[in-house]
Amino acid sequence: MELLFLCGMIFFISLTIISLYLFHNHHSSRGYTLPPGKMGLPLIGESFDFLSAGLKGHPEKFIFSRLSKYEPSQVFKTSILGEKVAVMCGAASNKFLFSNENRLVEAYWPRSVKKIFPSASRTDPKEQAKQVRKLTPTFLHIHAIQRYIDIMDQIAIQHMEDGWEGKDIVEVCPLATHYTFLIACRLFLSIEDQVHLAKFEESLKYIGAGIMSIPIDLPGTPFNRGIKASNVVRRELMAIIKQRKLDLADNKASRTQDILSHMLTQDEDGQFMNELAIADKILGLLIGGHDTASAACTFIVKVLAELPHIYDAVYKEQMEIAKSKAEGEYLNWEDVQKMKYSWNVACEVMRLTPPIQGSFREALCDFTFAGFQIPKGWKLYWNGHSTHRDPKCFQEPEKFDPTRFEGSGPAPFTYVPFGGGPRMCPGKEYAKLEILVFMHNVVKRFKWEKVIPEEGIIVNPMPYPTKGLPVRLYPHPLPLKS
């Protein structure tokens, strides 16, 4: 044991010396006017502060505590997740980053992604992004997703019957996650088999936390759990891919039925994507396609419990739609278009509790912004809270006010729950539909109250109530049909 301890100490000291050397000799301040800020501890940087702010439910404190220290600067430097990072805040920063995509900056994911998504280390990330964005419009474009509304409504109705109706108390967070997961599996993979669904769902919850974690691959760490979970899901996906290829060859499956079939066809250059790349892309879509929307649905339920006047206005709007439907008739595009107030409520929820806190870019070359020089290779981090909770962007930012989204809505680059520029989330309209379908089905059936009035929030990497948001349900009588 003593020898093992000694070896561990030598290893740690060696890493510290190496990291100190790298920190002080690579892109040091020589010749650069860097933003203000501190790099924190060697190797670790300020990662613990960054991650713990989220685990305590206030990720914005990492940003605002430093902005107040370095004001009037809206940019500061730090080191998180093993990288030198310039944190860029405010609408001007958002405009700069979103407008210079693939010119001065490009998308960047932490190094942990290459472990969780192995194909990322074998292909050019820019080419991967282009491939995915070629595929997604066919299925996620505003005109394409209109045909999914009745499917989403069917899933929502069955979900309410299975998980909500007849219950006195339900835990909203896992139920909302299950709802968006069912939709993603049905529309991306045409999967409804309960065995596959159970294996996927149990594992997916660990992957997102693993991506946004310190990349230490030791048993019990979030990173290690994320790698193991991704391997489980990937094995299932590879089996599904092989079977789908056989079904396509035998005309038992359609080449346009879902994203998986589309990925298994030739691209415009006559090339086929390899199976591992397809599995990783589908895995990424499953994570992005259900985690963010489920967080939004959860916090919508939370807000409607806390603000009865907001609930009443949503209920009124949704019941007008419900009463107009014939028995057994599902929601359609015209119905969704009438849910204007409900969507304003959802937008205000995502302003105060954005499902995605922000994302990273990488500097493609040296550039200057706001009087500071950012060296090539540095990572850049933008965060929604820096504008969503800024009184210069939103008057009384802590107040819940859906009317902010009436008319022309917020000023450009101030409201960014879906990102912006060329890399704006391609699933924005898809998420909007599944959120509104969820709101329609839950509100017309129930009113509710929180079981834990002062329940906290954790962000890892999505925001979630610490106890899953248990609520007591009060069923409505079924609406009279017109």
C-alpha positions in Angstrom: 0.0 0.0 0.0 2.8 2.4 0.8 4.4 1.7 -2.6 1.1 2.3 -4.3 0.6 5.6 -2.4 4.2 6.7 -3.3 3.6 5.9 -7.0 0.4 7.8 -6.9 2.1 10.9 -5.4 4.9 10.8 -8.0 2.3 10.5 -10.8 0.3 13.5 -9.4 3.4 15.7 -8.9 4.6 14.8 -12.4 1.2 15.9 -13.8 1.3 19.1 -11.8 4.8 20.0 -13.1 3.8 19.3 -16.7 0.6 21.2 -16.4 2.3 24.2 -14.8 4.8 24.2 -17.7 2.0 24.1 -20.3 0.0 26.8 -18.5 2.9 29.2 -18.4 4.6 28.5 -21.7 1.8 27.8 -24.2 -0.1 30.9 -25.3 1.1 32.8 -22.3 0.5 36.5 -22.0 3.6 37.3 -24.1 2.4 39.5 -27.0 -1.3 39.1 -26.1 -3.7 41.4 -24.3 -5.7 38.6 -22.7 -9.0 39.1 -21.0 -8.9 39.4 -17.2 -9.3 36.3 -15.1 -7.6 33.5 -13.3 -6.7 30.0 -14.6 -7.2 28.3 -11.2 -5.3 25.2 -10.1 -2.9 23.4 -12.4 -4.6 20.7 -14.5 -8.0 21.2 -12.8 -8.3 24.9 -13.4 -11.6 26.3 -12.2 -13.6 23.1 -13.2 -14.8 22.4 -9.7 -16.2 25.9 -9.3 -17.8 25.7 -12.8 -19.4 22.3 -12.2 -20.3 22.8 -8.5 -22.2 26.0 -9.3 -24.5 23.8 -11.5 -24.8 21.1 -8.8 -25.9 23.7 -6.4 -28.6 24.9 -8.8 -27.1 28.2 -9.7 -24.8 27.8 -12.8 -25.1 31.5 -13.5 -23.2 32.3 -10.3 -19.9 31.1 -11.9 -20.5 33.7 -14.7 -21.8 36.6 -12.7 -19.4 36.4 -9.8 -16.5 36.9 -12.3 -18.3 39.5 -14.4 -18.8 41.6 -11.3 -15.1 41.3 -10.4 -13.9 42.3 -13.8 -16.6 44.8 -14.9 -17.0 46.5 -17.2 -15.5 43.7 -19.2 -17.9 41.2 -20.6 -15.2 38.7 -21.3 -13.0 36.8 -18.8 -10.5 34.0 -19.0 -10.5 30.8 -17.0 -9.6 27.1 -17.4 -12.3 24.5 -17.3 -12.5 20.9 -18.3 -8.8 20.9 -19.1 -8.9 23.8 -21.5 -8.0 27.5 -21.6 -11.3 29.3 -22.1 -12.5 32.8 -22.8 -16.0 33.1 -21.4 -17.9 35.6 -23.6 -21.0 37.2 -22.2 -23.8 39.5 -23.4 -25.6 40.0 -26.7 -22.6 41.5 -28.4 -20.6 38.4 -27.6 -23.4 36.1 -28.9 -23.6 38.1 -32.1 -19.9 37.9 -32.6 -19.7 34.1 -32.0 -22.8 33.2 -34.0 -21.9 35.4 -36.9 -18.3 34.1 -37.2 -19.0 30.4 -37.2 -16.5 28.6 -39.4 -14.6 31.9 -40.1 -13.0 32.8 -36.8 -14.5 30.1 -34.6 -15.9 26.6 -35.0 -17.9 24.2 -32.8 -15.9 22.5 -30.0 -16.9 19.7 -27.6 -14.8 18.8 -24.5 -12.3 16.1 -25.0 -14.6 13.7 -23.1 -16.8 13.5 -26.2 -14.1 11.4 -28.0 -14.4 8.8 -25.3 -18.1 8.7 -25.2 -18.5 9.0 -29.0 -15.6 7.0 -30.5 -16.3 8.0 -34.1 -15.6 11.6 -33.2 -11.9 10.8 -33.0 -11.8 9.1 -36.5 -13.5 11.8 -38.6 -13.3 15.5 -39.0 -15.8 17.1 -36.5 -16.7 19.8 -39.1 -17.5 17.1 -41.7 -19.6 15.2 -39.1 -21.6 18.3 -38.3 -22.2 18.9 -42.0 -23.4 15.3 -42.5 -25.9 15.6 -39.6 -27.2 18.9 -40.8 -27.7 17.5 -44.3 -29.8 14.7 -42.8 -31.9 16.5 -40.2 -33.8 19.0 -42.4 -35.6 16.1 -44.1 -37.1 15.1 -40.7 -36.9 18.2 -38.5 -37.8 21.0 -40.9 -40.9 23.0 -39.9 -42.9 21.5 -42.9 -41.6 18.0 -42.3 -42.5 17.8 -38.6 -46.1 18.8 -39.2 -46.8 15.1 -40.1 -45.5 14.0 -36.7 -48.1 15.9 -34.6 -50.7 13.2 -34.5 -48.0 10.6 -33.6 -46.8 12.8 -30.8 -50.4 13.3 -29.6 -51.0 9.5 -29.6 -47.9 8.9 -27.6 -48.8 11.7 -25.1 -52.3 10.3 -24.6 -51.0 6.8 -24.0 -48.3 8.3 -21.7 -50.9 10.1 -19.6 -53.0 7.0 -19.3 -50.0 4.8 -18.3 -48.1 7.2 -16.0 -50.5 9.9 -14.7 -54.1 9.0 -14.7 -55.3 7.3 -11.5 -52.3 8.5 -9.5 -52.6 10.8 -6.5 -48.9 11.9 -6.6 -46.5 11.6 -9.6 -42.9 12.5 -10.0 -42.8 14.8 -13.0 -39.2 14.8 -14.1 -38.8 11.0 -14.9 -42.3 11.0 -16.5 -41.4 14.0 -18.8 -38.1 12.4 -19.7 -39.9 9.1 -20.5 -42.4 11.0 -22.7 -39.8 12.8 -24.8 -37.7 9.6 -24.9 -40.7 7.6 -26.4 -41.2 10.2 -29.1 -37.5 10.3 -30.0 -37.3 6.5 -30.3 -40.5 6.3 -32.3 -39.5 9.1 -34.8 -35.8 8.6 -35.1 -35.7 4.8 -35.0 -39.3 3.5 -35.4 -38.8 1.6 -32.1 -41.6 0.8 -29.7 -40.2 -2.4 -28.4 -40.2 -2.2 -24.6 -37.0 -4.3 -24.2 -34.9 -1.9 -26.4 -36.6 1.2 -24.8 -35.8 0.0 -21.3 -32.1 -0.6 -22.1 -31.8 2.8 -23.8 -33.5 4.8 -21.1 -31.6 3.5 -18.2 -28.3 4.3 -19.8 -29.0 7.7 -21.5 -29.3 9.6 -18.2 -25.6 9.0 -17.5 -24.3 10.1 -20.9 -25.1 13.8 -20.8 -23.5 14.1 -17.4 -20.4 12.3 -18.6 -19.9 14.6 -21.5 -19.9 17.7 -19.3 -17.6 16.3 -16.6 -13.9 16.3 -15.7 -12.4 13.6 -18.0 -11.1 11.3 -15.3 -11.8 7.7 -16.3 -11.9 6.0 -12.9 -14.7 3.8 -11.5 -17.6 5.8 -10.1 -16.8 9.1 -11.8 -19.5 10.7 -14.0 -17.1 10.4 -16.9 -16.6 6.6 -16.4 -20.3 6.1 -16.0 -20.9 8.1 -19.2 -18.5 5.9 -21.2 -20.0 2.7 -19.9 -23.6 3.9 -20.6 -22.7 5.0 -24.1 -21.2 1.5 -24.8 -24.4 -0.1 -23.7 -26.6 2.0 -25.9 -24.2 1.7 -28.8 -24.3 -2.1 -28.7 -28.1 -1.9 -28.9 -28.0 0.6 -31.8 -25.5 -1.5 -33.8 -27.9 -4.5 -33.5 -30.8 -2.3 -34.7 -28.7 -0.9 -37.6 -27.7 -4.4 -38.8 -31.4 -5.5 -38.7 -32.6 -2.4 -40.4 -30.1 -2.9 -43.3 -31.5 -6.4 -43.8 -35.1 -5.1 -43.6 -34.3 -2.4 -46.2 -32.7 -5.0 -48.5 -35.9 -7.1 -48.2 -38.2 -4.1 -48.6 -39.5 -4.7 -45.1 -38.6 -1.1 -44.2 -38.9 2.2 -45.9 -35.9 4.4 -46.8 -37.9 7.5 -45.7 -39.5 6.2 -42.5 -37.1 7.8 -40.1 -33.6 9.3 -39.6 -31.9 5.9 -39.2 -33.1 4.6 -42.6 -32.0 7.9 -44.2 -28.6 7.5 -42.7 -28.3 4.0 -44.2 -28.8 5.3 -47.8 -26.1 6.7 -50.1 -25.3 10.4 -49.8 -25.1 12.7 -52.8 -21.5 11.5 -53.5 -22.6 7.8 -53.6 -21.0 7.1 -50.2 -22.4 5.2 -47.2 -21.8 6.2 -43.6 -20.1 3.5 -41.5 -22.2 1.8 -38.8 -20.2 3.2 -35.9 -20.6 6.8 -37.1 -24.4 6.2 -37.6 -24.7 4.7 -34.1 -22.9 7.7 -32.6 -25.0 10.2 -34.5 -28.2 8.5 -33.5 -27.0 8.4 -29.9 -26.3 12.1 -30.1 -29.8 12.8 -31.6 -31.4 10.7 -28.9 -29.7 12.7 -26.1 -30.4 16.1 -27.8 -33.8 15.0 -28.8 -35.2 14.2 -25.4 -33.1 15.6 -22.6 -33.6 19.3 -23.4 -37.3 19.1 -24.1 -37.9 17.0 -21.0 -36.2 19.6 -18.8 -38.4 22.3 -20.4 -41.6 20.2 -19.8 -40.6 19.6 -16.2 -40.1 23.3 -15.4 -43.3 24.2 -17.2 -45.2 22.0 -14.7 -43.2 23.6 -11.9 -44.1 27.1 -13.0 -47.8 26.3 -13.6 -48.0 24.9 -10.0 -46.4 28.1 -8.6 -48.3 30.7 -10.6 -52.1 29.9 -10.7 -52.9 32.9 -12.9 -50.5 31.6 -15.6 -52.0 28.1 -15.3 -55.5 29.5 -15.7 -54.6 31.3 -18.9 -52.9 28.2 -20.4 -55.8 26.0 -19.3 -58.3 28.4 -21.0 -56.3 28.4 -24.3 -55.9 24.6 -24.3 -59.5 23.8 -23.4 -60.8 25.9 -26.3 -58.8 23.6 -28.6 -59.8 20.4 -26.7 -63.5 21.3 -27.0 -63.2 21.8 -30.7 -61.9 18.3 -31.3 -64.2 15.4 -32.2 -64.0 12.2 -30.2 -60.8 10.4 -31.0 -59.5 13.2 -33.2 -55.8 14.0 -32.7 -54.1 17.4 -32.6 -53.1 18.9 -35.9 -51.0 21.8 -37.2 -53.9 24.3 -37.0 -54.4 23.4 -33.3 -50.7 24.0 -32.5 -50.9 27.4 -34.3 -53.5 28.4 -31.7 -51.2 27.7 -28.7 -49.6 31.2 -28.8 -49.9 32.0 -25.1 -48.8 28.5 -24.1 -45.6 28.8 -26.2 -44.9 32.2 -24.7 -45.1 30.6 -21.3 -42.7 27.8 -22.4 -40.3 30.5 -23.8 -40.3 32.3 -20.5 -39.6 29.1 -18.7 -36.6 28.5 -20.9 -35.4 32.0 -20.4 -35.2 31.6 -16.7 -34.2 27.9 -16.8 -32.5 27.2 -20.1 -32.3 23.5 -20.9 -28.8 24.0 -22.4 -26.7 26.4 -20.3 -24.4 27.3 -23.2 -21.8 25.7 -25.5 -18.2 25.8 -26.6 -16.4 27.2 -29.7 -12.7 27.0 -30.6 -10.7 29.9 -32.0 -9.5 29.1 -35.6 -7.0 31.9 -35.5 -5.9 34.8 -33.3 -8.6 37.5 -33.2 -9.5 40.6 -31.2 -12.8 41.1 -29.4 -13.8 43.9 -27.0 -10.1 45.1 -26.9 -8.8 41.6 -25.9 -6.8 39.2 -28.0 -7.9 35.6 -28.1 -5.1 33.2 -29.2 -5.7 30.5 -31.8 -6.7 27.2 -30.2 -8.3 28.8 -27.1 -11.8 27.6 -26.3 -14.7 30.1 -26.1 -17.8 29.6 -24.0 -21.1 31.4 -24.3 -23.9 31.1 -21.8 -27.6 31.9 -22.0 -27.8 33.3 -18.5 -25.5 36.2 -19.3 -28.3 37.8 -21.4 -31.4 36.0 -20.0 -30.9 37.4 -16.6 -29.4 40.8 -17.6 -31.7 43.7 -16.8 -30.3 45.5 -19.9 -31.8 42.8 -22.0 -34.9 41.9 -20.0 -36.6 44.3 -17.6 -37.0 42.8 -14.2 -35.3 39.6 -15.3 -36.3 37.6 -12.3 -40.0 38.2 -12.9 -41.9 35.5 -14.8 -43.6 37.4 -17.7 -44.8 35.6 -20.8 -45.7 38.9 -22.5 -42.0 39.5 -23.2 -42.5 37.2 -26.2 -45.5 39.0 -27.7 -45.1 41.1 -30.9 -41.5 41.2 -32.1 -40.2 39.6 -28.8 -36.8 40.0 -27.3 -34.0 41.9 -29.0 -31.7 39.9 -31.3 -29.0 37.7 -29.7 -30.6 38.2 -26.2 -32.8 35.1 -26.1 -30.7 32.0 -27.0 -32.0 28.8 -25.5 -31.5 27.1 -28.9 -28.2 28.8 -29.7 -27.9 30.9 -32.8 -26.3 31.4 -36.2 -25.5 28.4 -38.4 -25.4 26.1 -35.4 -28.8 27.0 -34.0 -30.4 23.8 -32.8 -31.9 22.1 -35.9 -34.5 20.4 -33.6 -36.0 23.7 -32.4 -39.4 23.2 -34.1 -39.4 19.5 -33.2 -38.9 20.5 -29.5 -41.6 23.2 -29.7 -44.1 20.6 -31.0 -43.5 18.0 -28.3 -43.5 20.6 -25.6 -46.9 22.0 -26.7 -48.4 18.6 -27.2 -47.3 17.7 -23.6 -48.8 21.0 -22.3 -52.1 20.3 -24.0 -52.4 16.8 -22.7 -51.4 17.5 -19.1 -53.3 20.7 -18.6 -56.6 19.5 -20.0 -56.5 16.5 -17.6 -55.1 17.9 -14.4 -54.4 20.8 -12.1 -51.7 20.1 -9.5 -49.7 21.4 -6.6 -46.1 20.8 -5.6 -45.5 18.3 -2.8 -42.2 19.9 -1.8 -42.7 23.7 -1.9 -39.1 24.7 -1.7 -37.5 22.0 -3.8 -34.1 22.8 -5.1 -32.6 22.5 -8.6 -29.5 20.8 -9.8 -27.8 21.4 -13.2 -25.8 18.4 -14.5 -25.7 19.3 -17.4 -29.5 19.8 -17.8 -31.5 21.4 -15.0 -33.6 19.1 -12.9 -35.5 19.5 -9.6 -33.5 17.7 -6.9 -36.3 15.3 -5.9 -37.8 14.9 -9.4 -40.7 17.4 -8.8 -43.4 15.3 -7.1 -46.8 16.9 -7.5 -50.3 16.1 -6.2 -52.8 15.7 -9.1 -56.4 17.0 -9.2 -58.1 15.6 -12.3 -60.4 17.8 -14.4 -63.7 16.4 -15.6 -63.5 15.4 -19.3 -64.4 18.3 -21.6 -67.8 18.4 -23.4 -67.4 17.9 -27.1 -68.9 20.5 -29.5 
